[in-house]
């Protein structure tokens, strides 16, 4: 960004960014963030093309935990039309985490399960 002050001919770029963000519906922001968390978790679970090269279960746990909190907290706000696929994706990631773990967590102790309850296959 430029250090030049905003003028009528050249508006402040942060003002435009704020206006652009304000035009995006909350449900779209929430689902976009959730999809990013899902994608990052999947990569860290080794589910990407390169598989084990990017596998990091500690990072995957954090991402799944954050995703579970977001999905659980926002489910009532975004309608079941949007929440149901997010819940399905979250459950799939939780099950994949359990499968990828050398010593799987006890049911109810896996990533995000404090928000979702125990996840079974």
N, CA, C and O of each residue as an XYZ file, in Angstrom:
484
protein
N       0.837     -1.184      0.000
C       0.000      0.000      0.000
C       0.880      1.244      0.000
O       2.038      1.209      0.415
N       0.320      2.307     -0.460
C       1.037      3.572     -0.548
C       0.877      4.359      0.745
O      -0.130      4.246      1.445
N       1.908      5.168      1.048
C       1.840      6.045      2.212
C       1.195      7.384      1.859
O       1.008      8.236      2.727
N       0.862      7.564      0.601
C       0.270      8.824      0.166
C      -1.116      8.973      0.779
O      -1.878      8.009      0.844
N      -1.440     10.178      1.227
C      -2.755     10.390      1.838
C      -3.874     10.248      0.802
O      -3.676     10.460     -0.394
N      -5.036      9.886      1.300
C      -6.205      9.766      0.436
C      -6.645     11.162     -0.003
O      -6.570     12.122      0.763
N      -7.090     11.251     -1.217
C      -7.610     12.503     -1.764
C      -8.922     12.177     -2.469
O      -9.236     11.004     -2.671
N      -9.692     13.193     -2.847
C     -10.925     12.911     -3.587
C     -10.660     12.132     -4.878
O     -11.488     11.326     -5.303
N      -9.498     12.378     -5.500
C      -9.155     11.667     -6.729
C      -8.649     10.252     -6.454
O      -8.758      9.366     -7.302
N      -8.099     10.054     -5.264
C      -7.487      8.771     -4.925
C      -7.963      8.356     -3.536
O      -7.324      8.703     -2.542
N      -9.085      7.609     -3.445
C      -9.610      7.222     -2.137
C      -8.678      6.248     -1.426
O      -7.866      5.567     -2.052
N      -8.813      6.202     -0.124
C      -8.027      5.288      0.708
C      -8.428      3.852      0.365
O      -9.611      3.518      0.433
N      -7.463      2.987     -0.006
C      -7.808      1.604     -0.362
C      -8.482      0.839      0.779
O      -9.285     -0.059      0.524
N      -8.169      1.178      2.024
C      -8.803      0.473      3.140
C     -10.295      0.814      3.226
O     -11.087     -0.010      3.684
N     -10.685      2.012      2.795
C     -12.106      2.359      2.756
C     -12.843      1.476      1.751
O     -13.948      1.006      2.024
N     -12.233      1.254      0.596
C     -12.842      0.394     -0.424
C     -12.938     -1.039      0.086
O     -13.950     -1.707     -0.128
N     -11.894     -1.517      0.760
C     -11.898     -2.872      1.308
C     -13.020     -3.030      2.335
O     -13.728     -4.037      2.332
N     -13.181     -2.049      3.201
C     -14.249     -2.105      4.199
C     -15.617     -2.130      3.527
O     -16.506     -2.862      3.962
N     -15.793     -1.343      2.478
C     -17.076     -1.357      1.754
C     -17.293     -2.708      1.082
O     -18.408     -3.231      1.093
N     -16.251     -3.273      0.505
C     -16.375     -4.572     -0.149
C     -16.757     -5.647      0.867
O     -17.633     -6.466      0.590
N     -16.128     -5.661      2.016
C     -16.421     -6.643      3.051
C     -17.845     -6.464      3.568
O     -18.538     -7.447      3.830
N     -18.280     -5.228      3.715
C     -19.629     -4.957      4.215
C     -20.699     -5.487      3.265
O     -21.821     -5.755      3.695
N     -20.376     -5.641      1.994
C     -21.344     -6.128      1.010
C     -21.483     -7.649      1.008
O     -22.400     -8.181      0.383
N     -20.592     -8.352      1.693
C     -20.625     -9.816      1.709
C     -21.527    -10.283      2.849
O     -21.322     -9.888      3.997
N     -22.518    -11.115      2.551
C     -23.402    -11.618      3.610
C     -22.626    -12.461      4.622
O     -21.673    -13.155      4.265
N     -23.038    -12.394      5.872
C     -22.359    -13.118      6.945
C     -22.279    -14.613      6.662
O     -21.252    -15.236      6.929
N     -23.347    -15.197      6.126
C     -23.341    -16.631      5.853
C     -22.224    -16.988      4.873
O     -21.616    -18.053      4.984
N     -21.960    -16.116      3.932
C     -20.898    -16.368      2.962
C     -19.517    -16.282      3.612
O     -18.634    -17.085      3.311
N     -19.338    -15.324      4.487
C     -18.058    -15.208      5.201
C     -17.842    -16.448      6.070
O     -16.756    -17.027      6.070
N     -18.865    -16.851      6.802
C     -18.755    -18.008      7.695
C     -18.451    -19.273      6.913
O     -17.553    -20.026      7.289
N     -19.177    -19.522      5.837
C     -18.948    -20.745      5.070
C     -17.590    -20.722      4.375
O     -16.945    -21.763      4.251
N     -17.155    -19.567      3.928
C     -15.834    -19.469      3.294
C     -14.733    -19.782      4.292
O     -13.802    -20.525      3.980
N     -14.832    -19.227      5.480
C     -13.836    -19.515      6.525
C     -13.859    -21.003      6.866
O     -12.807    -21.622      7.028
N     -15.051    -21.574      6.975
C     -15.164    -23.000      7.296
C     -14.508    -23.858      6.214
O     -13.808    -24.821      6.527
N     -14.727    -23.520      4.964
C     -14.122    -24.290      3.868
C     -12.598    -24.170      3.903
O     -11.897    -25.145      3.634
N     -12.087    -22.998      4.228
C     -10.630    -22.843      4.350
C     -10.089    -23.708      5.490
O      -9.058    -24.363      5.338
N     -10.776    -23.712      6.621
C     -10.356    -24.555      7.742
C     -10.410    -26.033      7.357
O      -9.500    -26.794      7.685
N     -11.470    -26.438      6.665
C     -11.592    -27.835      6.222
C     -10.447    -28.215      5.287
O      -9.835    -29.272      5.438
N     -10.169    -27.356      4.336
C      -9.110    -27.642      3.366
C      -7.753    -27.760      4.049
O      -6.986    -28.680      3.768
N      -7.468    -26.836      4.934
C      -6.182    -26.871      5.646
C      -6.085    -28.110      6.524
O      -5.022    -28.728      6.601
N      -7.171    -28.482      7.182
C      -7.171    -29.683      8.020
C      -6.947    -30.927      7.169
O      -6.180    -31.810      7.553
N      -7.607    -31.003      6.023
C      -7.444    -32.159      5.135
C      -5.994    -32.299      4.678
O      -5.458    -33.407      4.648
N      -5.367    -31.198      4.327
C      -3.960    -31.238      3.919
C      -3.105    -31.734      5.075
O      -2.220    -32.566      4.878
N      -3.359    -31.233      6.273
C      -2.567    -31.631      7.438
C      -2.872    -33.055      7.900
O      -2.103    -33.630      8.670
N      -3.970    -33.620      7.445
C      -4.261    -35.025      7.723
C      -3.604    -35.945      6.691
O      -3.694    -37.169      6.796
N      -2.946    -35.351      5.700
C      -2.298    -36.141      4.661
C      -3.236    -36.554      3.557
O      -2.944    -37.502      2.828
N      -4.361    -35.869      3.410
C      -5.357    -36.235      2.407
C      -5.149    -35.528      1.070
O      -5.917    -35.747      0.134
N      -4.130    -34.690      0.969
C      -3.828    -34.004     -0.286
C      -3.085    -34.955     -1.218
O      -2.722    -36.061     -0.818
N      -2.861    -34.535     -2.442
C      -2.175    -35.375     -3.422
C      -0.817    -35.858     -2.921
O      -0.464    -37.021     -3.119
N      -0.062    -34.986     -2.280
C       1.266    -35.353     -1.799
C       1.208    -36.160     -0.506
O       2.229    -36.669     -0.044
N       0.030    -36.277      0.073
C      -0.197    -37.115      1.238
C       0.704    -36.841      2.410
O       0.649    -35.769      3.013
N       1.526    -37.802      2.732
C       2.349    -37.775      3.943
C       3.323    -36.601      3.981
O       3.773    -36.205      5.057
N       3.644    -36.056      2.847
C       4.589    -34.927      2.792
C       4.112    -33.745      3.636
O       4.929    -33.018      4.200
N       2.812    -33.553      3.723
C       2.252    -32.410      4.456
C       1.553    -32.820      5.750
O       0.948    -31.982      6.418
N       1.629    -34.081      6.103
C       0.901    -34.580      7.267
C       1.458    -33.995      8.563
O       2.655    -34.087      8.838
N       0.575    -33.396      9.350
C       0.932    -32.806     10.641
C      -0.328    -32.858     11.507
O      -1.176    -31.968     11.446
N      -0.433    -33.908     12.306
C      -1.652    -34.116     13.085
C      -1.865    -33.056     14.155
O      -3.007    -32.762     14.508
N      -0.793    -32.480     14.675
C      -0.946    -31.407     15.658
C      -1.638    -30.204     15.023
O      -2.545    -29.617     15.614
N      -1.211    -29.845     13.833
C      -1.847    -28.729     13.118
C      -3.285    -29.102     12.735
O      -4.190    -28.275     12.845
N      -3.491    -30.329     12.292
C      -4.838    -30.771     11.918
C      -5.776    -30.693     13.116
O      -6.923    -30.269     12.976
N      -5.299    -31.098     14.292
C      -6.121    -31.047     15.505
C      -6.587    -29.612     15.778
O      -7.760    -29.381     16.070
N      -5.677    -28.666     15.682
C      -6.022    -27.260     15.940
C      -7.057    -26.757     14.946
O      -8.009    -26.073     15.321
N      -6.868    -27.097     13.683
C      -7.794    -26.639     12.649
C      -9.181    -27.261     12.814
O     -10.193    -26.580     12.644
N      -9.227    -28.540     13.142
C     -10.515    -29.211     13.344
C     -11.221    -28.647     14.578
O     -12.439    -28.468     14.580
N     -10.453    -28.374     15.612
C     -11.020    -27.767     16.831
C     -11.649    -26.405     16.500
O     -12.766    -26.113     16.926
N     -10.927    -25.585     15.745
C     -11.446    -24.265     15.369
C     -12.681    -24.402     14.480
O     -13.655    -23.668     14.646
N     -12.636    -25.338     13.544
C     -13.776    -25.576     12.666
C     -14.998    -26.007     13.470
O     -16.102    -25.519     13.228
N     -14.810    -26.909     14.415
C     -15.933    -27.379     15.244
C     -16.551    -26.226     16.026
O     -17.774    -26.132     16.132
N     -15.721    -25.360     16.568
C     -16.239    -24.205     17.297
C     -17.034    -23.279     16.391
O     -18.110    -22.809     16.760
N     -16.500    -23.019     15.204
C     -17.181    -22.138     14.257
C     -18.511    -22.739     13.803
O     -19.538    -22.060     13.805
N     -18.487    -23.999     13.418
C     -19.708    -24.640     12.918
C     -20.762    -24.723     14.010
O     -21.936    -24.446     13.765
N     -20.353    -25.098     15.203
C     -21.300    -25.228     16.308
C     -21.899    -23.870     16.680
O     -23.109    -23.747     16.871
N     -21.046    -22.860     16.780
C     -21.517    -21.531     17.190
C     -22.393    -20.867     16.133
O     -23.308    -20.114     16.467
N     -22.118    -21.140     14.873
C     -22.842    -20.425     13.823
C     -24.008    -21.210     13.231
O     -24.776    -20.654     12.446
N     -24.161    -22.470     13.577
C     -25.187    -23.321     12.958
C     -26.586    -22.712     13.028
O     -27.335    -22.776     12.053
N     -26.937    -22.137     14.143
C     -28.268    -21.541     14.281
C     -28.441    -20.253     13.504
O     -29.563    -19.807     13.265
N     -27.338    -19.664     13.113
C     -27.392    -18.378     12.405
C     -27.385    -18.524     10.885
O     -27.822    -17.620     10.173
N     -26.896    -19.649     10.391
C     -26.704    -19.771      8.942
C     -27.684    -20.722      8.268
O     -27.571    -20.954      7.064
N     -28.611    -21.263      8.980
C     -29.649    -22.186      8.492
C     -29.072    -23.569      8.251
O     -27.879    -23.734      7.996
N     -29.945    -24.552      8.337
C     -29.498    -25.934      8.161
C     -29.042    -26.195      6.730
O     -28.245    -27.103      6.497
N     -29.526    -25.426      5.781
C     -29.096    -25.565      4.388
C     -27.586    -25.394      4.273
O     -26.932    -26.117      3.521
N     -27.037    -24.447      5.010
C     -25.591    -24.199      4.990
C     -24.862    -25.000      6.058
O     -23.733    -25.442      5.844
N     -25.499    -25.185      7.198
C     -24.829    -25.846      8.319
C     -24.655    -27.347      8.109
O     -23.634    -27.904      8.513
N     -25.621    -28.012      7.488
C     -25.559    -29.468      7.334
C     -24.311    -29.938      6.583
O     -23.644    -30.859      7.054
N     -23.970    -29.352      5.448
C     -22.752    -29.800      4.763
C     -21.491    -29.502      5.570
O     -20.521    -30.257      5.509
N     -21.502    -28.410      6.321
C     -20.347    -28.099      7.160
C     -20.199    -29.132      8.268
O     -19.089    -29.562      8.582
N     -21.327    -29.526      8.860
C     -21.285    -30.571      9.897
C     -20.783    -31.898      9.317
O     -19.996    -32.602      9.949
N     -21.245    -32.227      8.115
C     -20.804    -33.470      7.466
C     -19.298    -33.449      7.202
O     -18.598    -34.429      7.457
N     -18.817    -32.328      6.694
C     -17.377    -32.194      6.440
C     -16.575    -32.279      7.715
O     -15.523    -32.917      7.752
N     -17.068    -31.636      8.769
C     -16.403    -31.681     10.066
C     -16.336    -33.117     10.572
O     -15.280    -33.566     11.016
N     -17.436    -33.832     10.511
C     -17.448    -35.220     10.985
C     -16.463    -36.074     10.188
O     -15.756    -36.903     10.761
N     -16.415    -35.878      8.888
C     -15.468    -36.627      8.052
C     -14.035    -36.360      8.464
O     -13.218    -37.279      8.516
N     -13.726    -35.109      8.757
C     -12.372    -34.761      9.196
C     -12.066    -35.363     10.564
O     -10.956    -35.837     10.806
N     -13.051    -35.341     11.453
C     -12.848    -35.933     12.776
C     -12.579    -37.436     12.664
O     -11.711    -37.968     13.356
N     -13.314    -38.105     11.805
C     -13.102    -39.541     11.608
C     -11.749    -39.804     10.936
O     -11.051    -40.752     11.294
N     -11.385    -38.972      9.972
C     -10.085    -39.126      9.310
C      -8.949    -38.897     10.299
O      -7.919    -39.568     10.232
N      -9.136    -37.954     11.215
C      -8.118    -37.710     12.239
C      -7.949    -38.956     13.110
O      -6.829    -39.385     13.384
N      -9.064    -39.526     13.537
C      -9.000    -40.722     14.373
C      -8.290    -41.847     13.634
O      -7.471    -42.559     14.215
N      -8.600    -42.004     12.366
C      -7.978    -43.058     11.560
C      -6.477    -42.807     11.353
O      -5.691    -43.754     11.328
N      -6.081    -41.546     11.205
C      -4.672    -41.213     10.960
C      -3.814    -41.275     12.219
O      -2.588    -41.341     12.132
N      -4.446    -41.254     13.375
C      -3.711    -41.246     14.641
C      -3.165    -42.631     14.969
O      -3.859    -43.638     14.823
N      -1.906    -42.665     15.415
C      -1.297    -43.925     15.835
C      -2.027    -44.448     17.067
O      -2.332    -45.637     17.164
N      -2.300    -43.552     18.002
C      -3.071    -43.884     19.201
C      -4.317    -42.993     19.170
O      -4.267    -41.839     19.595
N      -5.434    -43.530     18.668
C      -6.635    -42.700     18.548
C      -7.142    -42.203     19.898
O      -7.030    -42.883     20.918
N      -7.704    -40.993     19.871
C      -8.324    -40.431     21.072
C      -9.546    -41.260     21.445
O     -10.178    -41.878     20.589
N      -9.866    -41.263     22.726
C     -11.102    -41.896     23.186
C     -12.280    -41.122     22.594
O     -12.175    -39.913     22.383
N     -13.405    -41.801     22.323
C     -14.582    -41.068     21.846
C     -14.920    -39.922     22.804
O     -14.972    -40.102     24.020
N     -15.144    -38.759     22.230
C     -15.437    -37.569     23.021
C     -14.204    -36.742     23.338
O     -14.322    -35.620     23.830
N     -13.008    -37.285     23.060
C     -11.760    -36.582     23.369
C     -11.024    -36.119     22.112
O      -9.987    -35.463     22.216
N     -11.534    -36.444     20.945
C     -10.896    -36.069     19.691
C     -11.077    -34.585     19.406
O     -11.800    -33.890     20.120
N     -10.414    -34.105     18.355
C     -10.514    -32.676     18.030
C     -11.957    -32.259     17.733
O     -12.642    -32.880     16.920
N     -12.393    -31.221     18.392
C     -13.723    -30.667     18.173
C     -14.851    -31.387     18.893
O     -15.988    -30.912     18.896
N     -14.552    -32.520     19.501
C     -15.627    -33.301     20.099
C     -16.180    -32.676     21.381
O     -17.256    -33.062     21.840
N     -15.470    -31.732     21.953
C     -16.070    -31.032     23.091
C     -17.220    -30.137     22.614
O     -18.076    -29.747     23.407
N     -17.236    -29.814     21.313
C     -18.318    -29.022     20.740
C     -19.387    -29.906     20.101
O     -20.576    -29.594     20.169
N     -18.965    -31.007     19.481
C     -19.898    -31.826     18.707
C     -20.396    -33.058     19.455
O     -21.390    -33.670     19.064
N     -19.711    -33.412     20.519
C     -19.979    -34.686     21.172
C     -19.158    -35.769     20.483
O     -18.510    -35.510     19.469
N     -19.182    -36.976     21.028
C     -18.391    -38.064     20.453
C     -18.780    -38.338     18.990
O     -19.950    -38.271     18.615
N     -17.774    -38.642     18.194
C     -17.994    -38.941     16.778
C     -17.649    -40.410     16.558
O     -16.560    -40.866     16.910
N     -18.585    -41.135     15.976
C     -18.392    -42.549     15.685
C     -18.508    -42.771     14.191
O     -19.249    -42.058     13.514
N     -17.791    -43.742     13.670
C     -17.789    -44.040     12.244
C     -18.959    -44.738     11.754
O     -19.047    -45.033     10.562
